[in-house]
Amino acid sequence: MRIVTFNIQHGRTPAGRVDTAALARYCAGLDADVLALQEVDHRVRRSGRADQAAEVARTAGMAGVFGAARRLGPWARYGNALLARGRLVDVATIALPRAVGREPRVAVLARVEVGDRALSVAATHLSTDGGDASVQLAVVLGALGTRPLPRLVVGDLNLRPDVAVPALERAGYSVAPTAGATYPAARPFLRIDHVAAQGLDIERATVLDAAPVSDHRPLRVEVR
């Protein structure tokens, strides 16, 4: 199975405009079985009131769910999306703990069915504050741990490998190994986007070239 995590920065191009159509075309070209997106807009003015998760799902021929983390107006929301080339069942969006005044964060959990294969997935975008992010990761792992094996944790964890990898390994996960950095897209030097698996073999991990949108590079991982 091919897993991709991608912080899309609401489909923003290097020129500063939002291009949801370009985002959707690019995501379709990734040919992912499971696709986790962060910084997704839903009916937000800056992105033309588009339902970005739905646009990507439709263009890529995938099922998709959106988990709102913040309100940006009466109807506008901002959060994460989880898409699959199959079915998404037992879906839940859980709010994550945060210090007072810090941005709300969530995780989207689901049972993903692709063909005759099924796995439990948590897709998330953690705080830029390291202390908050570590606490949030523990909550995500606790919630995912109540669901059946095999399991995947995917997303922008905002944690460097020296922090994220030990925490995930203590919980029984293998972290996709890659020497490549994912942020910022133009000249990446930080690896803060991660894929971790429990009950699956990680065969290959690749940081892709800069996309036509976003300030992150996508991380593609193949699991068996």
C-alpha positions as CSV (number, residue, x, y, z in Angstrom):
1,M,0.0,0.0,0.0
2,R,1.1,3.5,-0.8
3,I,0.7,6.1,2.0
4,V,1.2,9.8,1.5
5,T,1.2,12.6,4.1
6,F,1.1,16.2,2.8
7,N,0.7,19.5,4.6
8,I,-0.9,21.4,1.7
9,Q,-0.9,25.0,3.2
10,H,-4.5,25.4,2.0
11,G,-3.3,24.9,-1.6
12,R,-1.1,28.1,-1.7
13,T,1.3,28.4,-4.6
14,P,4.8,30.0,-4.3
15,A,3.3,33.1,-5.9
16,G,0.9,33.4,-2.9
17,R,-2.4,32.6,-4.5
18,V,-4.6,29.5,-3.6
19,D,-5.1,27.0,-6.5
20,T,-7.4,24.2,-5.3
21,A,-7.6,22.8,-8.8
22,A,-3.8,22.4,-9.0
23,L,-3.8,20.9,-5.6
24,A,-6.4,18.3,-6.6
25,R,-4.6,17.4,-9.8
26,Y,-1.3,17.0,-8.0
27,C,-2.8,14.8,-5.2
28,A,-4.5,12.6,-7.9
29,G,-1.1,12.1,-9.5
30,L,0.3,10.7,-6.2
31,D,-1.7,7.5,-6.8
32,A,-1.9,7.0,-3.0
33,D,-4.0,4.3,-1.3
34,V,-4.1,6.4,1.8
35,L,-3.6,10.2,1.7
36,A,-3.4,12.4,4.8
37,L,-3.7,16.2,4.2
38,Q,-3.1,19.0,6.7
39,E,-4.0,22.7,6.7
40,V,-7.1,22.0,4.6
41,D,-9.7,24.7,4.0
42,H,-13.4,24.1,4.0
43,R,-15.5,27.0,2.7
44,V,-12.8,29.6,3.5
45,R,-12.8,32.9,1.6
46,R,-9.1,32.8,0.8
47,S,-9.6,29.5,-1.1
48,G,-12.7,30.6,-3.0
49,R,-15.1,28.9,-0.5
50,A,-14.0,25.5,-1.9
51,D,-14.4,22.2,0.0
52,Q,-10.8,21.2,-0.6
53,A,-11.1,17.7,0.8
54,A,-14.0,17.0,-1.4
55,E,-12.3,18.5,-4.5
56,V,-9.2,16.3,-3.9
57,A,-11.3,13.2,-3.3
58,R,-13.4,13.8,-6.4
59,T,-10.4,14.4,-8.7
60,A,-8.4,11.5,-7.3
61,G,-11.3,9.1,-7.2
62,M,-11.0,8.5,-3.5
63,A,-13.3,8.5,-0.4
64,G,-12.5,11.4,1.9
65,V,-13.4,12.9,5.3
66,F,-12.6,16.3,6.7
67,G,-12.0,17.0,10.4
68,A,-12.3,20.6,11.5
69,A,-9.9,22.0,13.9
70,R,-10.8,25.7,13.8
71,R,-13.7,28.0,12.8
72,L,-12.7,30.8,10.4
73,G,-16.2,32.2,10.1
74,P,-19.9,31.2,10.2
75,W,-19.4,28.3,7.7
76,A,-15.6,28.3,7.2
77,R,-13.5,25.6,8.8
78,Y,-9.8,24.7,8.8
79,G,-8.3,21.3,9.6
80,N,-7.2,17.9,8.4
81,A,-8.5,15.4,5.8
82,L,-8.1,11.7,5.4
83,L,-8.6,10.1,2.0
84,A,-8.6,6.4,0.9
85,R,-8.9,4.4,-2.3
86,G,-11.7,2.4,-0.8
87,R,-13.9,2.9,2.3
88,L,-13.6,4.9,5.4
89,V,-15.6,3.6,8.4
90,D,-15.7,4.2,12.1
91,V,-14.6,7.8,11.6
92,A,-14.0,10.1,14.5
93,T,-12.4,13.6,14.9
94,I,-10.9,14.1,18.3
95,A,-9.8,17.4,19.8
96,L,-6.2,17.4,21.2
97,P,-5.1,19.1,24.4
98,R,-3.4,22.5,24.1
99,A,-2.1,25.3,26.3
100,V,-4.3,28.4,26.7
101,G,-4.1,30.6,23.7
102,R,-2.6,28.1,21.3
103,E,-4.1,27.0,18.1
104,P,-6.7,24.1,18.3
105,R,-5.5,20.8,16.9
106,V,-7.3,17.6,16.0
107,A,-6.7,14.0,14.8
108,V,-9.0,12.2,12.3
109,L,-9.3,8.5,13.1
110,A,-10.8,5.9,10.8
111,R,-10.8,2.3,9.8
112,V,-9.6,2.3,6.2
113,E,-10.6,-0.5,3.8
114,V,-8.7,-0.8,0.5
115,G,-9.6,-3.9,-1.4
116,D,-9.4,-6.8,1.0
117,R,-7.0,-4.9,3.3
118,A,-8.1,-2.9,6.4
119,L,-6.1,-0.8,8.8
120,S,-6.7,1.8,11.5
121,V,-5.3,5.2,10.7
122,A,-4.8,8.4,12.7
123,A,-4.1,11.5,10.6
124,T,-3.1,14.6,12.5
125,H,-1.3,18.0,12.5
126,L,0.3,18.7,15.9
127,S,1.2,22.0,17.6
128,T,4.3,24.0,16.7
129,D,5.0,24.1,20.4
130,G,7.1,21.0,21.2
131,G,5.7,20.5,24.6
132,D,2.1,20.6,23.4
133,A,3.0,18.4,20.4
134,S,4.5,15.7,22.6
135,V,1.4,15.6,24.8
136,Q,-0.9,15.6,21.7
137,L,1.0,12.7,20.1
138,A,0.5,10.6,23.3
139,V,-3.2,11.3,23.1
140,V,-3.3,10.3,19.4
141,L,-1.5,7.1,20.1
142,G,-3.8,6.3,23.0
143,A,-6.9,6.8,20.9
144,L,-5.5,4.8,18.0
145,G,-4.3,2.0,20.3
146,T,-8.0,1.1,21.1
147,R,-8.5,0.3,17.4
148,P,-7.6,-3.0,15.6
149,L,-4.2,-3.7,14.1
150,P,-2.6,-2.9,11.8
151,R,-2.3,0.8,12.6
152,L,-0.8,3.9,11.0
153,V,0.0,7.3,12.4
154,V,0.5,9.9,9.6
155,G,0.8,13.7,9.5
156,D,2.7,16.8,10.2
157,L,3.8,16.1,13.8
158,N,5.9,19.3,14.1
159,L,8.5,17.2,15.9
160,R,12.0,16.4,14.8
161,P,13.0,12.8,14.4
162,D,15.1,12.8,17.7
163,V,11.8,13.5,19.5
164,A,9.1,11.8,17.3
165,V,10.9,8.6,16.6
166,P,11.6,7.5,20.3
167,A,8.0,8.4,21.3
168,L,6.6,6.4,18.5
169,E,8.9,3.4,19.0
170,R,8.1,3.3,22.7
171,A,4.5,2.9,21.7
172,G,5.4,-0.1,19.4
173,Y,5.5,1.7,16.1
174,S,8.2,1.6,13.3
175,V,8.9,5.0,11.8
176,A,9.4,5.3,8.1
177,P,13.2,6.0,7.7
178,T,14.2,8.8,5.4
179,A,17.1,11.1,5.5
180,G,15.1,13.7,3.5
181,A,13.7,16.8,5.1
182,T,10.2,17.9,4.3
183,Y,10.1,21.6,5.3
184,P,10.3,24.3,3.9
185,A,9.5,23.1,0.4
186,A,12.0,25.3,-1.5
187,R,15.1,24.4,0.6
188,P,14.0,21.8,3.2
189,F,16.1,21.3,6.3
190,L,13.5,20.0,8.8
191,R,11.9,16.6,8.9
192,I,8.6,17.1,10.7
193,D,6.2,15.1,8.6
194,H,6.1,11.4,9.6
195,V,4.5,8.0,8.9
196,A,4.7,5.3,11.5
197,A,3.3,1.8,11.3
198,Q,2.4,-1.0,13.7
199,G,1.7,-4.5,12.3
200,L,2.9,-3.5,8.9
201,D,6.3,-3.7,7.2
202,I,7.7,-0.4,5.9
203,E,9.4,-1.1,2.6
204,R,10.3,2.4,1.3
205,A,10.1,6.0,2.2
206,T,10.6,8.9,-0.2
207,V,10.4,12.7,0.3
208,L,9.0,13.9,-3.0
209,D,10.1,17.0,-5.0
210,A,8.4,20.3,-4.2
211,A,4.7,20.3,-5.3
212,P,3.0,23.2,-7.2
213,V,1.4,24.2,-4.0
214,S,2.4,24.3,-0.3
215,D,5.4,25.1,1.8
216,H,6.0,21.4,2.7
217,R,7.1,18.5,0.6
218,P,5.0,15.3,0.6
219,L,6.3,12.1,2.2
220,R,5.4,8.9,0.4
221,V,5.8,5.5,2.2
222,E,5.2,2.0,0.9
223,V,4.0,-0.5,3.4
224,R,3.2,-4.3,3.3
